[in-house]
Amino acid sequence: MSGIGKQRVGALTRAGILLMAAGLVGCASAPADSRHSAAGPEPIHPAVSNQSEQVRSAENHVVFQHAWSGMVFPALVGDLVTHEIHEHDVDGRNVSVHYRPVASDVALRAAVILHPLNARLGGASGHFERAKKLITKPGTRSRLIDEGGIELSQDGERHQGYRAQFVVERPDANGQSTVSQVSHLFVFEHDAWVIAYRATFAASQQAIADAQVRRFMQQLRWPNIVPGRIAGL
């Protein structure tokens, strides 16, 4: 990541914008119940068929532990609570856990995506490049506006990763393109796993969403990988 600006979690604002990526629907002004105004981030999994996807509700404060890595997803992390758990293959190796704000007036959706490294993609950087292409594919109205490096500390260890920032544009009443949502992507490599964070929120609520996602990243603990349990070995 030489020559690319690096940020640290805990000081993650750059031009006032933070984190992850890519709900593709929604509007800048939040309605009365804005928990439902921002679409959830669609997970990115290399070579995983959606035909085997299973979705479970986590509305009742479910604590989920990923059997293959041991990573625990608490029901409450910072200001966010679990919403849904997606298993993207029959074995449950590829998962995404979706979170929503506790407060009903914040139009934010977040997801943590966990899946084995795909050697063909060349580590976290390859996964990051593929994710950007998926997020900005034709028809999504998402546009990449910034990318670089990121550093996340977990239990005294510093992990280097990749970040990208997008805006979602919609036509206004006059037919002019206007930014309705901000979305972000972070991708990290942890032993044999990719851990990615994605979020999307109404552009009008950027300040509060930034703070909530920052706390979420700082408080969600990564797994202590047990030898022999990596990617099902």
C-alpha positions as CSV (number, residue, x, y, z in Angstrom):
1,M,0.0,0.0,0.0
2,S,2.9,2.3,-0.6
3,G,1.9,5.7,-1.8
4,I,-1.7,5.3,-0.5
5,G,-2.9,7.4,2.4
6,K,-3.5,5.2,5.5
7,Q,-6.1,5.8,8.2
8,R,-6.3,4.4,11.7
9,V,-9.6,3.2,13.2
10,G,-10.4,5.8,15.9
11,A,-9.6,8.6,13.6
12,L,-11.4,7.4,10.5
13,T,-13.0,10.5,9.2
14,R,-11.6,11.8,5.9
15,A,-13.6,14.7,4.5
16,G,-16.1,13.8,7.3
17,I,-16.9,10.4,5.7
18,L,-16.3,6.9,7.2
19,L,-16.5,3.3,6.4
20,M,-17.6,0.3,4.3
21,A,-20.0,-0.1,1.4
22,A,-22.8,-0.3,-0.7
23,G,-26.6,-0.2,-0.1
24,L,-27.9,0.8,-3.5
25,V,-31.3,2.2,-2.7
26,G,-32.6,4.9,-0.4
27,C,-32.9,8.6,-0.1
28,A,-31.0,11.4,1.5
29,S,-33.8,12.6,3.8
30,A,-34.8,10.0,6.4
31,P,-38.5,9.2,6.8
32,A,-40.2,8.8,10.1
33,D,-39.0,5.2,10.4
34,S,-35.5,5.5,8.9
35,R,-34.4,2.1,10.0
36,H,-36.0,0.9,6.8
37,S,-34.8,3.7,4.6
38,A,-31.4,2.4,3.7
39,A,-31.0,-0.9,1.9
40,G,-28.7,-3.5,3.5
41,P,-25.3,-4.0,2.0
42,E,-25.2,-6.9,-0.3
43,P,-22.4,-9.4,0.7
44,I,-19.5,-10.0,-1.6
45,H,-18.3,-13.6,-1.7
46,P,-16.0,-15.0,-4.4
47,A,-17.2,-18.2,-6.1
48,V,-20.2,-18.6,-3.9
49,S,-23.5,-19.5,-5.4
50,N,-26.6,-17.6,-4.1
51,Q,-28.6,-20.8,-4.7
52,S,-27.3,-22.2,-1.5
53,E,-27.8,-19.1,0.6
54,Q,-29.7,-19.3,3.9
55,V,-31.0,-16.3,5.7
56,R,-31.9,-16.3,9.4
57,S,-33.5,-13.5,11.4
58,A,-31.5,-12.3,14.3
59,E,-34.1,-9.7,15.5
60,N,-34.4,-11.4,19.0
61,H,-30.9,-10.4,20.1
62,V,-29.2,-13.5,18.8
63,V,-25.5,-14.2,19.5
64,F,-24.0,-16.0,16.5
65,Q,-20.7,-17.9,16.5
66,H,-19.1,-18.8,13.2
67,A,-18.2,-22.5,13.6
68,W,-15.2,-22.5,11.2
69,S,-13.3,-19.5,12.5
70,G,-14.7,-19.2,16.1
71,M,-15.6,-15.5,15.5
72,V,-18.4,-14.4,17.8
73,F,-21.0,-11.8,16.7
74,P,-22.7,-10.4,19.7
75,A,-26.3,-9.2,19.6
76,L,-25.2,-5.7,20.5
77,V,-21.9,-4.1,19.3
78,G,-21.6,-0.4,20.1
79,D,-24.8,1.3,18.8
80,L,-25.8,-1.6,16.5
81,V,-27.9,-4.8,17.0
82,T,-28.0,-7.9,14.9
83,H,-30.7,-8.0,12.2
84,E,-30.0,-11.0,9.9
85,I,-27.4,-13.8,9.5
86,H,-26.7,-15.0,6.0
87,E,-24.9,-18.3,5.3
88,H,-23.8,-18.2,1.7
89,D,-22.8,-21.8,1.2
90,V,-24.1,-25.2,2.4
91,D,-21.2,-25.6,4.9
92,G,-21.5,-22.2,6.5
93,R,-18.0,-21.1,5.8
94,N,-19.0,-17.9,3.9
95,V,-21.2,-15.8,6.1
96,S,-22.4,-12.2,6.6
97,V,-23.9,-10.8,9.8
98,H,-26.1,-7.7,9.3
99,Y,-26.6,-5.1,11.9
100,R,-28.9,-2.1,12.4
101,P,-28.8,0.9,14.8
102,V,-30.6,0.6,18.1
103,A,-32.0,4.1,17.6
104,S,-34.9,4.0,15.0
105,D,-34.0,7.5,13.6
106,V,-30.7,6.5,12.1
107,A,-30.8,5.3,8.4
108,L,-27.7,2.9,8.6
109,R,-27.1,-0.6,7.5
110,A,-23.9,-2.5,8.3
111,A,-22.6,-6.0,7.6
112,V,-19.6,-8.0,8.5
113,I,-18.6,-10.5,5.8
114,L,-16.4,-13.4,6.8
115,H,-15.1,-16.0,4.3
116,P,-12.0,-18.0,3.5
117,L,-9.2,-16.4,1.4
118,N,-9.4,-17.3,-2.3
119,A,-5.9,-17.9,-3.5
120,R,-6.9,-17.0,-7.1
121,L,-7.7,-13.5,-6.0
122,G,-4.3,-12.9,-4.4
123,G,-5.1,-12.2,-0.8
124,A,-7.0,-9.3,0.7
125,S,-6.0,-6.9,-2.1
126,G,-7.5,-9.1,-4.7
127,H,-10.7,-9.5,-2.8
128,F,-10.8,-5.7,-2.4
129,E,-10.4,-5.1,-6.1
130,R,-13.2,-7.6,-6.9
131,A,-15.5,-6.0,-4.4
132,K,-15.0,-2.5,-5.8
133,K,-16.0,-3.8,-9.3
134,L,-19.1,-5.5,-7.9
135,I,-20.2,-2.4,-6.0
136,T,-19.8,-0.1,-9.0
137,K,-21.1,-2.4,-11.7
138,P,-23.5,-0.8,-14.3
139,G,-26.9,-0.1,-12.9
140,T,-25.9,0.4,-9.3
141,R,-25.5,4.2,-9.4
142,S,-22.5,3.8,-7.0
143,R,-19.4,5.8,-7.8
144,L,-16.0,5.3,-6.2
145,I,-14.6,8.6,-4.8
146,D,-11.8,7.6,-2.5
147,E,-9.6,4.6,-1.6
148,G,-6.5,3.8,0.4
149,G,-5.1,2.0,3.4
150,I,-6.5,1.4,6.8
151,E,-5.1,0.1,10.1
152,L,-7.2,-1.7,12.7
153,S,-5.9,-2.7,16.2
154,Q,-7.2,-5.9,17.8
155,D,-5.8,-7.0,21.2
156,G,-2.6,-5.0,20.7
157,E,-2.0,-6.3,17.1
158,R,-2.2,-3.9,14.2
159,H,-3.8,-5.2,11.0
160,Q,-3.4,-3.5,7.7
161,G,-6.3,-3.4,5.3
162,Y,-7.9,-1.6,2.4
163,R,-10.7,1.0,2.4
164,A,-12.9,2.5,-0.3
165,Q,-15.6,5.1,-0.2
166,F,-18.5,5.4,-2.5
167,V,-21.5,7.7,-3.1
168,V,-24.9,6.6,-4.4
169,E,-26.4,9.1,-6.8
170,R,-30.1,9.6,-7.6
171,P,-31.8,12.1,-9.8
172,D,-33.6,15.0,-7.9
173,A,-36.9,16.6,-8.8
174,N,-35.2,18.6,-11.5
175,G,-33.5,15.6,-13.0
176,Q,-30.1,16.5,-11.7
177,S,-27.9,13.9,-10.1
178,T,-27.6,14.2,-6.3
179,V,-25.9,12.2,-3.6
180,S,-28.5,10.3,-1.6
181,Q,-26.3,7.8,0.3
182,V,-22.7,7.3,1.3
183,S,-21.3,3.8,1.4
184,H,-18.0,2.3,2.5
185,L,-15.9,-0.9,2.3
186,F,-13.1,-2.2,4.4
187,V,-11.3,-5.4,3.7
188,F,-8.8,-7.2,6.0
189,E,-6.9,-10.5,5.9
190,H,-6.7,-12.5,9.1
191,D,-4.8,-15.8,8.8
192,A,-6.8,-17.8,6.2
193,W,-9.8,-15.5,6.4
194,V,-11.1,-12.3,4.8
195,I,-13.0,-10.0,7.2
196,A,-14.8,-7.2,5.4
197,Y,-16.9,-4.4,6.8
198,R,-19.6,-2.8,4.8
199,A,-22.1,0.0,5.6
200,T,-24.4,2.4,3.9
201,F,-26.3,5.3,5.3
202,A,-28.3,8.4,4.2
203,A,-26.0,11.2,3.3
204,S,-28.0,13.6,5.5
205,Q,-27.0,11.5,8.6
206,Q,-23.4,11.2,7.8
207,A,-22.0,12.6,11.1
208,I,-24.0,10.2,13.4
209,A,-23.5,7.2,11.1
210,D,-19.7,7.8,11.1
211,A,-19.6,7.7,14.8
212,Q,-21.7,4.6,15.1
213,V,-19.7,2.6,12.6
214,R,-16.4,3.7,14.1
215,R,-17.5,2.3,17.5
216,F,-18.8,-0.8,15.9
217,M,-15.4,-1.6,14.2
218,Q,-13.5,-0.8,17.4
219,Q,-15.7,-3.1,19.6
220,L,-16.3,-6.2,17.4
221,R,-13.5,-8.6,18.3
222,W,-11.8,-10.8,15.8
223,P,-11.4,-14.5,16.4
224,N,-8.3,-16.1,17.9
225,I,-7.7,-18.6,15.1
226,V,-7.2,-22.2,16.3
227,P,-4.7,-24.2,14.2
228,G,-6.6,-27.0,12.4
229,R,-9.9,-25.0,12.3
230,I,-8.8,-22.6,9.6
231,A,-11.2,-22.8,6.6
232,G,-12.3,-26.3,7.6
233,L,-8.8,-27.9,7.8
